[in-house]
Amino acid sequence: MGIFEAIVVYTGAWWLIFLPTLSAGQTSQKEAGDIVAGSEGGAPVKIGWRSKLLIPTIGAAVVTFLLWLALHMHWLDFMIPMK
């Protein structure tokens, strides 16, 4: 896997992990009982960006490394038809 492919895999994995983590662990203003005037009741009270960005960054690095390792060690060669 070249550098371009690694960047593509990392970027794809980052977004696939980031999007589900956006809603994980959120408490809405309605649930907290503290609705700010003029805002939607379903808006989050606190977002916690540090963990929302750290989890996908580490996760995408692990996914990219595991795919590189599988390709480097030829663990996926059984999927290639022999001629």
Chimera marker file (.cmm) of the C-alpha trace (Angstrom):
<marker_set name="trace">
<marker id="1" x="0.000" y="0.000" z="0.000" r="1" g="1" b="0" radius="0.5"/>
<marker id="2" x="1.444" y="3.318" z="-1.065" r="1" g="1" b="0" radius="0.5"/>
<marker id="3" x="1.130" y="6.644" z="0.721" r="1" g="1" b="0" radius="0.5"/>
<marker id="4" x="-1.842" y="7.742" z="-1.397" r="1" g="1" b="0" radius="0.5"/>
<marker id="5" x="-3.779" y="4.567" z="-0.620" r="1" g="1" b="0" radius="0.5"/>
<marker id="6" x="-2.938" y="4.906" z="3.081" r="1" g="1" b="0" radius="0.5"/>
<marker id="7" x="-4.271" y="8.478" z="3.102" r="1" g="1" b="0" radius="0.5"/>
<marker id="8" x="-7.475" y="7.350" z="1.383" r="1" g="1" b="0" radius="0.5"/>
<marker id="9" x="-7.971" y="4.477" z="3.842" r="1" g="1" b="0" radius="0.5"/>
<marker id="10" x="-7.221" y="6.726" z="6.830" r="1" g="1" b="0" radius="0.5"/>
<marker id="11" x="-9.617" y="9.450" z="5.649" r="1" g="1" b="0" radius="0.5"/>
<marker id="12" x="-12.424" y="6.999" z="4.926" r="1" g="1" b="0" radius="0.5"/>
<marker id="13" x="-11.968" y="5.204" z="8.234" r="1" g="1" b="0" radius="0.5"/>
<marker id="14" x="-11.812" y="8.516" z="10.121" r="1" g="1" b="0" radius="0.5"/>
<marker id="15" x="-15.160" y="9.671" z="8.754" r="1" g="1" b="0" radius="0.5"/>
<marker id="16" x="-16.794" y="6.270" z="9.272" r="1" g="1" b="0" radius="0.5"/>
<marker id="17" x="-15.768" y="6.354" z="12.930" r="1" g="1" b="0" radius="0.5"/>
<marker id="18" x="-16.363" y="10.100" z="13.472" r="1" g="1" b="0" radius="0.5"/>
<marker id="19" x="-19.970" y="10.294" z="12.305" r="1" g="1" b="0" radius="0.5"/>
<marker id="20" x="-21.407" y="7.747" z="14.787" r="1" g="1" b="0" radius="0.5"/>
<marker id="21" x="-19.406" y="9.235" z="17.670" r="1" g="1" b="0" radius="0.5"/>
<marker id="22" x="-21.060" y="12.637" z="17.193" r="1" g="1" b="0" radius="0.5"/>
<marker id="23" x="-24.284" y="11.472" z="18.813" r="1" g="1" b="0" radius="0.5"/>
<marker id="24" x="-22.743" y="9.109" z="21.367" r="1" g="1" b="0" radius="0.5"/>
<marker id="25" x="-23.121" y="10.226" z="24.978" r="1" g="1" b="0" radius="0.5"/>
<marker id="26" x="-25.056" y="13.401" z="24.241" r="1" g="1" b="0" radius="0.5"/>
<marker id="27" x="-27.593" y="14.900" z="26.634" r="1" g="1" b="0" radius="0.5"/>
<marker id="28" x="-30.179" y="17.160" z="25.064" r="1" g="1" b="0" radius="0.5"/>
<marker id="29" x="-31.299" y="20.426" z="26.613" r="1" g="1" b="0" radius="0.5"/>
<marker id="30" x="-34.776" y="18.940" z="27.038" r="1" g="1" b="0" radius="0.5"/>
<marker id="31" x="-33.404" y="15.925" z="28.951" r="1" g="1" b="0" radius="0.5"/>
<marker id="32" x="-31.284" y="18.186" z="31.151" r="1" g="1" b="0" radius="0.5"/>
<marker id="33" x="-34.229" y="20.504" z="31.798" r="1" g="1" b="0" radius="0.5"/>
<marker id="34" x="-32.224" y="23.587" z="30.797" r="1" g="1" b="0" radius="0.5"/>
<marker id="35" x="-33.577" y="24.840" z="27.468" r="1" g="1" b="0" radius="0.5"/>
<marker id="36" x="-31.902" y="28.017" z="26.247" r="1" g="1" b="0" radius="0.5"/>
<marker id="37" x="-34.439" y="30.498" z="24.890" r="1" g="1" b="0" radius="0.5"/>
<marker id="38" x="-34.566" y="30.440" z="21.091" r="1" g="1" b="0" radius="0.5"/>
<marker id="39" x="-32.834" y="27.075" z="20.675" r="1" g="1" b="0" radius="0.5"/>
<marker id="40" x="-34.120" y="23.626" z="19.815" r="1" g="1" b="0" radius="0.5"/>
<marker id="41" x="-34.884" y="21.393" z="22.796" r="1" g="1" b="0" radius="0.5"/>
<marker id="42" x="-32.949" y="18.537" z="21.174" r="1" g="1" b="0" radius="0.5"/>
<marker id="43" x="-29.740" y="20.565" z="20.961" r="1" g="1" b="0" radius="0.5"/>
<marker id="44" x="-26.911" y="19.132" z="23.062" r="1" g="1" b="0" radius="0.5"/>
<marker id="45" x="-25.977" y="20.721" z="26.360" r="1" g="1" b="0" radius="0.5"/>
<marker id="46" x="-22.239" y="20.063" z="25.988" r="1" g="1" b="0" radius="0.5"/>
<marker id="47" x="-20.502" y="18.521" z="22.997" r="1" g="1" b="0" radius="0.5"/>
<marker id="48" x="-17.078" y="17.396" z="24.270" r="1" g="1" b="0" radius="0.5"/>
<marker id="49" x="-15.062" y="17.875" z="21.087" r="1" g="1" b="0" radius="0.5"/>
<marker id="50" x="-11.818" y="16.478" z="22.503" r="1" g="1" b="0" radius="0.5"/>
<marker id="51" x="-13.104" y="12.920" z="22.765" r="1" g="1" b="0" radius="0.5"/>
<marker id="52" x="-15.166" y="13.273" z="19.583" r="1" g="1" b="0" radius="0.5"/>
<marker id="53" x="-11.978" y="14.000" z="17.628" r="1" g="1" b="0" radius="0.5"/>
<marker id="54" x="-9.554" y="11.763" z="19.538" r="1" g="1" b="0" radius="0.5"/>
<marker id="55" x="-11.540" y="8.525" z="19.150" r="1" g="1" b="0" radius="0.5"/>
<marker id="56" x="-11.756" y="8.629" z="15.325" r="1" g="1" b="0" radius="0.5"/>
<marker id="57" x="-8.139" y="9.761" z="14.985" r="1" g="1" b="0" radius="0.5"/>
<marker id="58" x="-6.801" y="6.821" z="16.976" r="1" g="1" b="0" radius="0.5"/>
<marker id="59" x="-9.342" y="4.407" z="15.503" r="1" g="1" b="0" radius="0.5"/>
<marker id="60" x="-8.526" y="5.355" z="11.914" r="1" g="1" b="0" radius="0.5"/>
<marker id="61" x="-4.810" y="4.981" z="12.613" r="1" g="1" b="0" radius="0.5"/>
<marker id="62" x="-5.413" y="1.474" z="14.003" r="1" g="1" b="0" radius="0.5"/>
<marker id="63" x="-7.605" y="0.494" z="11.030" r="1" g="1" b="0" radius="0.5"/>
<marker id="64" x="-5.041" y="1.823" z="8.542" r="1" g="1" b="0" radius="0.5"/>
<marker id="65" x="-2.205" y="0.013" z="10.331" r="1" g="1" b="0" radius="0.5"/>
<marker id="66" x="-4.141" y="-3.279" z="10.442" r="1" g="1" b="0" radius="0.5"/>
<marker id="67" x="-4.938" y="-3.088" z="6.740" r="1" g="1" b="0" radius="0.5"/>
<marker id="68" x="-1.297" y="-2.262" z="5.931" r="1" g="1" b="0" radius="0.5"/>
<marker id="69" x="-0.180" y="-5.188" z="8.109" r="1" g="1" b="0" radius="0.5"/>
<marker id="70" x="-2.611" y="-7.586" z="6.423" r="1" g="1" b="0" radius="0.5"/>
<marker id="71" x="-1.380" y="-6.517" z="2.982" r="1" g="1" b="0" radius="0.5"/>
<marker id="72" x="2.298" y="-6.536" z="3.982" r="1" g="1" b="0" radius="0.5"/>
<marker id="73" x="2.105" y="-9.992" z="5.569" r="1" g="1" b="0" radius="0.5"/>
<marker id="74" x="0.107" y="-11.366" z="2.582" r="1" g="1" b="0" radius="0.5"/>
<marker id="75" x="-2.786" y="-12.476" z="4.791" r="1" g="1" b="0" radius="0.5"/>
<marker id="76" x="-5.291" y="-11.585" z="2.062" r="1" g="1" b="0" radius="0.5"/>
<marker id="77" x="-3.578" y="-13.425" z="-0.790" r="1" g="1" b="0" radius="0.5"/>
<marker id="78" x="-6.128" y="-16.236" z="-0.631" r="1" g="1" b="0" radius="0.5"/>
<marker id="79" x="-8.667" y="-13.801" z="-2.093" r="1" g="1" b="0" radius="0.5"/>
<marker id="80" x="-6.631" y="-13.365" z="-5.296" r="1" g="1" b="0" radius="0.5"/>
<marker id="81" x="-7.404" y="-16.050" z="-7.886" r="1" g="1" b="0" radius="0.5"/>
<marker id="82" x="-4.361" y="-18.016" z="-9.043" r="1" g="1" b="0" radius="0.5"/>
<marker id="83" x="-3.875" y="-18.469" z="-12.794" r="1" g="1" b="0" radius="0.5"/>
<link id1="1" id2="2" r="1" g="1" b="0" radius="0.2"/>
<link id1="2" id2="3" r="1" g="1" b="0" radius="0.2"/>
<link id1="3" id2="4" r="1" g="1" b="0" radius="0.2"/>
<link id1="4" id2="5" r="1" g="1" b="0" radius="0.2"/>
<link id1="5" id2="6" r="1" g="1" b="0" radius="0.2"/>
<link id1="6" id2="7" r="1" g="1" b="0" radius="0.2"/>
<link id1="7" id2="8" r="1" g="1" b="0" radius="0.2"/>
<link id1="8" id2="9" r="1" g="1" b="0" radius="0.2"/>
<link id1="9" id2="10" r="1" g="1" b="0" radius="0.2"/>
<link id1="10" id2="11" r="1" g="1" b="0" radius="0.2"/>
<link id1="11" id2="12" r="1" g="1" b="0" radius="0.2"/>
<link id1="12" id2="13" r="1" g="1" b="0" radius="0.2"/>
<link id1="13" id2="14" r="1" g="1" b="0" radius="0.2"/>
<link id1="14" id2="15" r="1" g="1" b="0" radius="0.2"/>
<link id1="15" id2="16" r="1" g="1" b="0" radius="0.2"/>
<link id1="16" id2="17" r="1" g="1" b="0" radius="0.2"/>
<link id1="17" id2="18" r="1" g="1" b="0" radius="0.2"/>
<link id1="18" id2="19" r="1" g="1" b="0" radius="0.2"/>
<link id1="19" id2="20" r="1" g="1" b="0" radius="0.2"/>
<link id1="20" id2="21" r="1" g="1" b="0" radius="0.2"/>
<link id1="21" id2="22" r="1" g="1" b="0" radius="0.2"/>
<link id1="22" id2="23" r="1" g="1" b="0" radius="0.2"/>
<link id1="23" id2="24" r="1" g="1" b="0" radius="0.2"/>
<link id1="24" id2="25" r="1" g="1" b="0" radius="0.2"/>
<link id1="25" id2="26" r="1" g="1" b="0" radius="0.2"/>
<link id1="26" id2="27" r="1" g="1" b="0" radius="0.2"/>
<link id1="27" id2="28" r="1" g="1" b="0" radius="0.2"/>
<link id1="28" id2="29" r="1" g="1" b="0" radius="0.2"/>
<link id1="29" id2="30" r="1" g="1" b="0" radius="0.2"/>
<link id1="30" id2="31" r="1" g="1" b="0" radius="0.2"/>
<link id1="31" id2="32" r="1" g="1" b="0" radius="0.2"/>
<link id1="32" id2="33" r="1" g="1" b="0" radius="0.2"/>
<link id1="33" id2="34" r="1" g="1" b="0" radius="0.2"/>
<link id1="34" id2="35" r="1" g="1" b="0" radius="0.2"/>
<link id1="35" id2="36" r="1" g="1" b="0" radius="0.2"/>
<link id1="36" id2="37" r="1" g="1" b="0" radius="0.2"/>
<link id1="37" id2="38" r="1" g="1" b="0" radius="0.2"/>
<link id1="38" id2="39" r="1" g="1" b="0" radius="0.2"/>
<link id1="39" id2="40" r="1" g="1" b="0" radius="0.2"/>
<link id1="40" id2="41" r="1" g="1" b="0" radius="0.2"/>
<link id1="41" id2="42" r="1" g="1" b="0" radius="0.2"/>
<link id1="42" id2="43" r="1" g="1" b="0" radius="0.2"/>
<link id1="43" id2="44" r="1" g="1" b="0" radius="0.2"/>
<link id1="44" id2="45" r="1" g="1" b="0" radius="0.2"/>
<link id1="45" id2="46" r="1" g="1" b="0" radius="0.2"/>
<link id1="46" id2="47" r="1" g="1" b="0" radius="0.2"/>
<link id1="47" id2="48" r="1" g="1" b="0" radius="0.2"/>
<link id1="48" id2="49" r="1" g="1" b="0" radius="0.2"/>
<link id1="49" id2="50" r="1" g="1" b="0" radius="0.2"/>
<link id1="50" id2="51" r="1" g="1" b="0" radius="0.2"/>
<link id1="51" id2="52" r="1" g="1" b="0" radius="0.2"/>
<link id1="52" id2="53" r="1" g="1" b="0" radius="0.2"/>
<link id1="53" id2="54" r="1" g="1" b="0" radius="0.2"/>
<link id1="54" id2="55" r="1" g="1" b="0" radius="0.2"/>
<link id1="55" id2="56" r="1" g="1" b="0" radius="0.2"/>
<link id1="56" id2="57" r="1" g="1" b="0" radius="0.2"/>
<link id1="57" id2="58" r="1" g="1" b="0" radius="0.2"/>
<link id1="58" id2="59" r="1" g="1" b="0" radius="0.2"/>
<link id1="59" id2="60" r="1" g="1" b="0" radius="0.2"/>
<link id1="60" id2="61" r="1" g="1" b="0" radius="0.2"/>
<link id1="61" id2="62" r="1" g="1" b="0" radius="0.2"/>
<link id1="62" id2="63" r="1" g="1" b="0" radius="0.2"/>
<link id1="63" id2="64" r="1" g="1" b="0" radius="0.2"/>
<link id1="64" id2="65" r="1" g="1" b="0" radius="0.2"/>
<link id1="65" id2="66" r="1" g="1" b="0" radius="0.2"/>
<link id1="66" id2="67" r="1" g="1" b="0" radius="0.2"/>
<link id1="67" id2="68" r="1" g="1" b="0" radius="0.2"/>
<link id1="68" id2="69" r="1" g="1" b="0" radius="0.2"/>
<link id1="69" id2="70" r="1" g="1" b="0" radius="0.2"/>
<link id1="70" id2="71" r="1" g="1" b="0" radius="0.2"/>
<link id1="71" id2="72" r="1" g="1" b="0" radius="0.2"/>
<link id1="72" id2="73" r="1" g="1" b="0" radius="0.2"/>
<link id1="73" id2="74" r="1" g="1" b="0" radius="0.2"/>
<link id1="74" id2="75" r="1" g="1" b="0" radius="0.2"/>
<link id1="75" id2="76" r="1" g="1" b="0" radius="0.2"/>
<link id1="76" id2="77" r="1" g="1" b="0" radius="0.2"/>
<link id1="77" id2="78" r="1" g="1" b="0" radius="0.2"/>
<link id1="78" id2="79" r="1" g="1" b="0" radius="0.2"/>
<link id1="79" id2="80" r="1" g="1" b="0" radius="0.2"/>
<link id1="80" id2="81" r="1" g="1" b="0" radius="0.2"/>
<link id1="81" id2="82" r="1" g="1" b="0" radius="0.2"/>
<link id1="82" id2="83" r="1" g="1" b="0" radius="0.2"/>
</marker_set>
